[in-house]
Amino acid sequence: MNINKIVDKAYEKMSLKELANAPADAISGISENDGKLLKEAFNVKTVSDLAKLKYVKWAQAICTLADGEE
């Protein structure tokens, strides 16, 4: 899997398990400052924490259900 476009260059050679434990700002588009704000607001420290954040899951569920709404 080529994930070079979704993670910062410093994280491109990491395994998926390593990436899950990497700081949230390892994801391309999340700045170091954004990472600090995520930690302050939601105690999100890692990519895994971000993925497991209940607000992210709720937003994904709403969008998935909206796709099937008439």
DSSP file (Angstrom, degrees, kcal/mol; ACC not computed):
  #  RESIDUE AA STRUCTURE BP1 BP2  ACC     N-H-->O    O-->H-N    N-H-->O    O-->H-N    TCO  KAPPA ALPHA  PHI   PSI    X-CA   Y-CA   Z-CA
    1    1 A M              0   0    0      0, 0.0     2,-0.8     0, 0.0     0, 0.0   0.000 360.0 360.0 360.0 127.7    0.0    0.0    0.0
    2    2 A N        +     0   0    0      1,-0.1     3,-0.2     2,-0.0    10,-0.0  -0.814 360.0 161.2 -94.9 107.4    1.4    3.4   -1.0
    3    3 A I    >>  +     0   0    0     -2,-0.8     3,-2.1     9,-0.2     4,-1.0   0.226  36.0 115.7-108.8  13.2    0.6    5.9    1.7
    4    4 A N  T 34 S+     0   0    0      1,-0.3     3,-0.2     2,-0.2    -1,-0.2   0.764  75.6  53.4 -56.3 -27.4    3.2    8.5    0.8
    5    5 A K  T 34 S+     0   0    0     -3,-0.2    -1,-0.3     1,-0.2    -2,-0.1   0.587 109.9  46.7 -85.8  -9.2    0.5   11.0   -0.1
    6    6 A I  T <4 S+     0   0    0     -3,-2.1    22,-1.7     2,-0.1     2,-0.3   0.478 109.6  51.8-112.7  -3.1   -1.3   10.7    3.2
    7    7 A V  B  < S-A   27   0A   0     -4,-1.0    20,-0.2    20,-0.3    19,-0.1  -0.940  90.7 -96.7-128.4 155.8    1.6   10.9    5.7
    8    8 A D    >   -     0   0    0     18,-3.1     3,-2.4    -2,-0.3     4,-0.4  -0.313  42.7-104.9 -65.8 154.1    4.4   13.4    6.1
    9    9 A K  G >  S+     0   0    0      1,-0.3     3,-1.3     2,-0.2     4,-0.3   0.816 117.7  62.3 -51.5 -39.1    7.7   12.4    4.4
   10   10 A A  G 3  S+     0   0    0      1,-0.3    -1,-0.3     2,-0.1     3,-0.2   0.675 108.9  43.1 -63.8 -16.4    9.4   11.5    7.8
   11   11 A Y  G X  S+     0   0    0     -3,-2.4     3,-1.6    15,-0.2    -1,-0.3   0.402  81.8 101.8-110.1   0.6    6.8    8.8    8.3
   12   12 A E  T <  S+     0   0    0     -3,-1.3    -9,-0.2    -4,-0.4    -1,-0.1   0.770  82.3  48.5 -60.0 -30.1    6.7    7.3    4.7
   13   13 A K  T 3  S+     0   0    0     -4,-0.3    -1,-0.3    -3,-0.2     2,-0.1   0.421  88.5 109.5 -94.4   2.2    8.8    4.2    5.6
   14   14 A M  S <  S-     0   0    0     -3,-1.6     2,-0.1     1,-0.1    -3,-0.0  -0.414  71.0-114.7 -77.6 152.4    7.0    3.2    8.7
   15   15 A S     >  -     0   0    0     -2,-0.1     4,-2.6     1,-0.1     5,-0.2  -0.345  32.9-105.2 -74.0 166.3    4.8    0.1    8.9
   16   16 A L  H  > S+     0   0    0      1,-0.2     4,-2.2     2,-0.2     5,-0.1   0.879 123.1  53.1 -63.1 -37.2    1.1    0.6    9.5
   17   17 A K  H  > S+     0   0    0      2,-0.2     4,-1.0     1,-0.2    -1,-0.2   0.906 110.4  47.4 -63.8 -40.9    1.4   -0.5   13.1
   18   18 A E  H >4 S+     0   0    0      1,-0.2     3,-0.5     2,-0.2     4,-0.4   0.908 110.9  51.9 -65.4 -41.3    4.1    2.1   13.6
   19   19 A L  H >< S+     0   0    0     -4,-2.6     3,-1.2     1,-0.2    28,-0.5   0.875 102.2  59.4 -63.5 -37.6    2.0    4.8   11.9
   20   20 A A  H 3< S+     0   0    0     -4,-2.2    28,-2.4     1,-0.3    29,-0.3   0.824 111.4  41.9 -59.9 -30.4   -0.9    4.0   14.2
   21   21 A N  T << S+     0   0    0     -4,-1.0    -1,-0.3    -3,-0.5    -2,-0.2   0.413  95.1 104.8 -96.8   0.0    1.3    4.9   17.1
   22   22 A A  S <  S-     0   0    0     -3,-1.2    25,-2.1    -4,-0.4    26,-0.3  -0.364  87.5 -80.8 -75.5 160.3    2.8    8.0   15.4
   23   23 A P  B >   -B   46   0B   0      0, 0.0     3,-2.4     0, 0.0    23,-0.3  -0.258  40.4-113.7 -58.9 150.1    1.8   11.5   16.4
   24   24 A A  G >  S+     0   0    0     21,-1.3     3,-1.6     1,-0.3     6,-0.1   0.815 115.0  66.7 -56.2 -31.0   -1.5   12.7   14.9
   25   25 A D  G 3  S+     0   0    0      1,-0.3    -1,-0.3    20,-0.3     5,-0.2   0.420  76.0  85.6 -76.0   6.0    0.5   15.3   12.9
   26   26 A A  G <  S+     0   0    0     -3,-2.4   -18,-3.1    -7,-0.1     2,-0.3   0.737  71.9  92.0 -69.7 -22.8    2.1   12.5   11.0
   27   27 A I  B X  S-A    7   0A   0     -3,-1.6     3,-2.2   -20,-0.2   -20,-0.3  -0.584  94.0-107.4 -75.6 130.4   -0.9   12.7    8.7
   28   28 A S  T 3  S+     0   0    0    -22,-1.7    -1,-0.1    -2,-0.3     3,-0.1  -0.334 105.8  28.8 -57.9 131.6   -0.4   15.0    5.8
   29   29 A G  T 3  S+     0   0    0      1,-0.2     2,-0.7    -4,-0.1    -1,-0.3   0.220  94.1 102.4  99.3 -14.2   -2.4   18.2    6.3
   30   30 A I    <   -     0   0    0     -3,-2.2    -1,-0.2    -5,-0.2     2,-0.0  -0.907  63.7-151.3-102.4 112.0   -2.3   18.1   10.1
   31   31 A S     >  -     0   0    0     -2,-0.7     4,-2.4     1,-0.1     5,-0.1  -0.233  27.9-106.1 -77.1 168.8    0.3   20.6   11.3
   32   32 A E  H  > S+     0   0    0      1,-0.2     4,-1.8     2,-0.2     5,-0.1   0.896 125.2  50.4 -60.5 -39.5    2.3   20.3   14.4
   33   33 A N  H  > S+     0   0    0      2,-0.2     4,-2.4     1,-0.2    -1,-0.2   0.906 107.6  52.6 -65.5 -41.1    0.1   23.1   15.9
   34   34 A D  H  > S+     0   0    0      1,-0.2     4,-2.7     2,-0.2    -2,-0.2   0.907 107.3  53.5 -58.4 -41.3   -3.0   21.2   14.8
   35   35 A G  H  X S+     0   0    0     -4,-2.4     4,-2.0     1,-0.2    -1,-0.2   0.891 108.2  49.3 -60.5 -40.6   -1.6   18.2   16.7
   36   36 A K  H  X S+     0   0    0     -4,-1.8     4,-2.5     2,-0.2    -1,-0.2   0.907 111.5  49.1 -64.8 -41.7   -1.2   20.3   19.8
   37   37 A L  H  X S+     0   0    0     -4,-2.4     4,-2.8     2,-0.2     5,-0.3   0.888 109.1  52.2 -66.4 -39.2   -4.7   21.6   19.5
   38   38 A L  H  X S+     0   0    0     -4,-2.7     4,-2.6     2,-0.2     6,-1.4   0.897 111.0  48.5 -61.6 -39.7   -6.1   18.0   19.1
   39   39 A K  H  X S+     0   0    0     -4,-2.0     4,-1.7     4,-0.3    -2,-0.2   0.930 114.1  45.4 -66.0 -44.9   -4.2   17.0   22.2
   40   40 A E  H  < S+     0   0    0     -4,-2.5    -2,-0.2     1,-0.2    -1,-0.2   0.919 121.7  36.5 -64.0 -44.3   -5.6   20.0   24.2
   41   41 A A  H  < S+     0   0    0     -4,-2.8    -2,-0.2    -5,-0.2    -3,-0.2   0.881 139.5   7.5 -79.1 -39.7   -9.2   19.6   23.0
   42   42 A F  H  < S-     0   0    0     -4,-2.6    -3,-0.2    -5,-0.3    -2,-0.2   0.337  92.5-113.3-129.7   4.9   -9.6   15.8   22.8
   43   43 A N     <  +     0   0    0     -4,-1.7     2,-0.6    -5,-0.4    -4,-0.3   0.821  59.5 160.3  58.7  32.5   -6.4   14.3   24.3
   44   44 A V        +     0   0    0     -6,-1.4    -1,-0.2     1,-0.2    -2,-0.1  -0.774   8.0 155.0 -86.3 118.5   -5.6   12.9   20.8
   45   45 A K        +     0   0    0     -2,-0.6   -21,-1.3    -3,-0.1   -20,-0.3   0.697  57.1  35.8-112.3 -32.4   -1.9   12.1   20.7
   46   46 A T  B  > S-B   23   0B   0    -23,-0.3     4,-2.0   -22,-0.1   -25,-0.1  -0.706  82.3-106.3-122.6 169.1   -1.6    9.4   18.0
   47   47 A V  H  > S+     0   0    0    -25,-2.1     4,-2.3   -28,-0.5     5,-0.2   0.897 122.9  53.6 -58.2 -41.1   -3.1    8.5   14.7
   48   48 A S  H  > S+     0   0    0    -28,-2.4     4,-2.0   -26,-0.3    -1,-0.2   0.909 105.3  52.2 -62.3 -43.5   -4.9    5.7   16.5
   49   49 A D  H  > S+     0   0    0    -29,-0.3     4,-0.6     1,-0.2    -1,-0.2   0.911 110.1  49.6 -58.4 -42.3   -6.3    8.1   19.0
   50   50 A L  H >< S+     0   0    0     -4,-2.0     3,-0.9     1,-0.2    -2,-0.2   0.923 110.5  49.2 -63.1 -45.0   -7.7   10.3   16.2
   51   51 A A  H 3< S+     0   0    0     -4,-2.3    -1,-0.2     1,-0.2    -2,-0.2   0.824 113.9  46.5 -64.4 -31.6   -9.2    7.3   14.4
   52   52 A K  H 3< S+     0   0    0     -4,-2.0    -1,-0.2    -5,-0.2    -2,-0.2   0.481  80.2 125.6 -90.7  -3.5  -10.9    6.1   17.6
   53   53 A L    XX  -     0   0    0     -3,-0.9     4,-2.1    -4,-0.6     3,-0.8  -0.375  61.2-138.7 -61.2 125.1  -12.2    9.6   18.6
   54   54 A K  H 3> S+     0   0    0      1,-0.3     4,-2.7     2,-0.2     5,-0.2   0.821 100.9  56.7 -59.2 -32.1  -15.9    9.2   19.1
   55   55 A Y  H 3> S+     0   0    0      2,-0.2     4,-2.1     1,-0.2    -1,-0.3   0.863 106.6  49.5 -68.8 -34.5  -16.7   12.5   17.3
   56   56 A V  H <> S+     0   0    0     -3,-0.8     4,-2.4    -6,-0.2    -2,-0.2   0.921 112.4  48.1 -66.4 -44.2  -14.9   11.3   14.2
   57   57 A K  H  X S+     0   0    0     -4,-2.1     4,-2.4     1,-0.2    -2,-0.2   0.904 111.3  50.3 -63.6 -41.4  -16.9    8.0   14.3
   58   58 A W  H  X S+     0   0    0     -4,-2.7     4,-2.5     2,-0.2    -1,-0.2   0.925 110.9  48.6 -63.1 -44.0  -20.1    9.9   14.8
   59   59 A A  H  X S+     0   0    0     -4,-2.1     4,-2.2     1,-0.2    -2,-0.2   0.903 112.0  49.4 -62.7 -41.6  -19.4   12.2   11.8
   60   60 A Q  H  X S+     0   0    0     -4,-2.4     4,-2.4     2,-0.2    -1,-0.2   0.906 111.0  50.1 -63.9 -41.0  -18.5    9.2    9.7
   61   61 A A  H  X S+     0   0    0     -4,-2.4     4,-2.7     2,-0.2     5,-0.2   0.919 109.5  50.5 -63.9 -44.2  -21.7    7.4   10.7
   62   62 A I  H  X S+     0   0    0     -4,-2.5     4,-2.4     1,-0.2    -1,-0.2   0.924 112.8  46.4 -59.6 -44.9  -23.9   10.5    9.9
   63   63 A C  H  X S+     0   0    0     -4,-2.2     4,-1.5     2,-0.2    -1,-0.2   0.889 112.5  50.0 -66.5 -39.7  -22.3   10.8    6.4
   64   64 A T  H  X S+     0   0    0     -4,-2.4     4,-0.7     1,-0.2    -2,-0.2   0.935 114.4  44.1 -63.8 -46.2  -22.7    7.1    5.7
   65   65 A L  H >X S+     0   0    0     -4,-2.7     3,-0.9     1,-0.2     4,-0.5   0.871 108.8  58.0 -66.7 -36.8  -26.3    7.1    6.7
   66   66 A A  H >< S+     0   0    0     -4,-2.4     3,-0.9     1,-0.3    -1,-0.2   0.843  97.5  62.1 -63.0 -32.9  -26.9   10.3    4.8
   67   67 A D  H 3< S+     0   0    0     -4,-1.5    -1,-0.3     1,-0.2    -2,-0.2   0.811 108.8  42.0 -61.7 -29.7  -25.7    8.6    1.6
   68   68 A G  H << S+     0   0    0     -3,-0.9    -1,-0.2    -4,-0.7    -2,-0.2   0.446  90.8 110.7 -97.3  -1.3  -28.6    6.2    1.9
   69   69 A E    <<        0   0    0     -3,-0.9    -3,-0.0    -4,-0.5    -4,-0.0  -0.495 360.0 360.0 -77.1 142.7  -31.2    8.7    2.9
   70   70 A E              0   0    0     -2,-0.2    -1,-0.1     0, 0.0    -4,-0.1   0.433 360.0 360.0 -91.8 360.0  -34.0    9.5    0.4
